[in-house]
Amino acid sequence: MYLQYLLTLDDDGIDLVTNVVRDWCKAHHVPLESELGREALRFAVSHVIAGETSSAALT
């Protein structure tokens, strides 16, 4: 569901979300494809849509 919202972001927003989620999953040894990985993606996308632009805040 949130993947479609990811595609509505501009290039900077997509880069921010993908980098933050990838790094978070790597640091926590969580596969991106897992439920927890998808929840991290949903969290990041929803916050970027709301206007968050800080990678530290998303992490």
C-alpha positions in Angstrom: 0.0 0.0 0.0 2.7 2.5 0.9 4.7 1.6 -2.1 2.2 3.5 -4.2 2.7 6.5 -2.0 6.4 6.2 -2.3 6.0 6.7 -6.1 4.2 10.0 -5.4 7.2 11.5 -3.8 9.7 13.6 -5.7 13.2 12.2 -6.4 14.6 13.6 -3.2 11.8 12.1 -1.1 12.3 8.7 -2.7 16.0 8.8 -2.1 15.5 9.8 1.5 13.0 7.1 2.2 14.9 4.3 0.4 18.3 5.3 2.0 16.9 5.6 5.5 14.9 2.3 5.4 17.8 0.4 3.8 20.2 1.7 6.4 17.7 1.0 9.3 17.1 -2.5 8.1 20.8 -3.2 7.7 21.6 -1.8 11.2 18.8 -3.9 12.8 19.4 -7.1 10.7 15.8 -6.9 9.4 15.0 -8.0 5.8 13.3 -5.3 3.9 10.8 -7.8 2.7 9.7 -8.7 6.3 6.7 -7.3 8.1 9.0 -5.1 10.2 10.8 -3.9 7.1 7.6 -3.0 5.4 6.5 -1.2 8.6 9.7 0.9 8.5 8.9 1.8 4.9 5.3 2.8 5.9 6.7 4.9 8.7 9.2 6.7 6.6 6.8 7.3 3.7 4.1 8.7 5.9 6.5 11.1 7.6 8.0 12.3 4.4 4.5 12.9 3.0 3.8 14.9 6.2 6.8 17.1 5.4 9.7 15.5 7.3 13.0 16.0 5.4 15.6 14.9 8.1 17.1 11.5 7.8 17.9 11.6 11.5 14.3 12.1 12.4 13.2 9.3 10.2 15.8 6.9 11.6 
